[in-house]
Amino acid sequence: MGKNNQVPPIFRPLKLRDLKIPNRVGLSPLCMYQAREGHANDFHTVHLGSRAIGGFGLVFAEMAAVCPEGRISTRDAGLWLDSHIEPWKKVADFVHGRSESALAIQLGHAGRKADTGVRWLRGTPEGQEGAGGFPTIAASAIPFVEKYKTPRALSREDVPTLIHKYVEAAKRADAATFDIIELHFAHGYLISSFISPLSNKRNDEFGGSLEARMELPIQIFRAVREVWPENKPISSRISALDWENPGNTIEDAVEIGKMFKAEGLDILDVSSGMVTHGGRPDIEPKLFQVPFARKIREGANIPTMAVGGVQDTDAMNKIVEEGAADICLMGRAGLYNPYFMRHAARNLGYDFSWPDEYVSASTVEPPVP
């Protein structure tokens, strides 16, 4: 294919604070269940490093728990101990030393979805493998599903301790030299359970109106922003709507975007649903979540990341070119093809150079499967 002298939209860099993300496609954060007592290892270096070499502009590590009881399973990654720093720094050193990719990590607490074991073993005789028997907490004492534990409602006295855990985890993420952190406030996890009226039935200052339900997320963001370096950006993942009445709507999500924008959040990672067991409907086309990213981007005047079956090069170029979102995140498709960006460049005729060790691959005619 001939060379294209124009830079395709997905290959345009994006600057957030002082961070230059070399292109507009990222690997979405995905739980790998390969950590040991929260510590990253060689798996994470290979998993994330291969996507960096493969050309993803933004490479997300998985959600790292801010405390041991905030894990989905005992195999979850973490940042609650100082000993977690060095293994993550090994990953970061590889990514930064071998690529131009920006490296990000989510900080989160699984809340009422904690202690549910390894994902691919659920529903099997080994289904509880990875469950640690630790207690669960949420905005209100409502289980995610009947078979899950009933969580304890987070008390007002617990709030300073919880915020401190996020702050300390952010400090460790900086020490591990991550370029960006993302606060996981989506998908029914702990902080998401405060945002949604479906899971927040509180009658104190953290429940009721949308502004009150956003009080804890905003407090966490402010505290983390205070310790995270000024030149480094912060993202947050939210569920743009709950797909269930009387849950949050896309109009609520725009207001959430405005609140975060006013506080100085740099970019919103826009997903939806999974706040209740009903989750998201089976909707086609796969890009059904992109309009949510666009509506929040336009309504709240904040950069967004689009997720949800985003895997077609032409569609992604259109998303970026038309301003529907600033970054496209690939999940399962990013697992399937770690070299997606280099293959995309080849198909577009764009000169996206390969690393020296792989440059001979640039002349290969891809075989037909």
ABEGO torsion letter per residue (X at the ends): XBBBABBBAAABBBBBEABBBABABBBBBBBAGABBGGBBBAAAAAAAAAAAAAGBABBBBBBBBABAAABABAABBBAABAAAAAAAAAAAAAAAAABABBBBBBBBBAEAABGAEBAAABGBAAAABGBAGBBBBBABBBBABAABBBBBBBBAAAAAAAAAAAAAAAAAAAAAGBABBBBBABGGBAAAAAABAAABABABAABEBAAAAAAAAAAAAAAAAAABBAABBBBBBBBABAGBOBBBBAAAAAAAAAAAAAAGBABBBBBBEGABAAEBBBBOBAAAAAAAAAAAAAAAGBBBBBBGGBABAAAAAAAAAAGABABBBBBAAAAABAAAAAAAAAAAGBBBBBBAAAAAAAABBBBBX
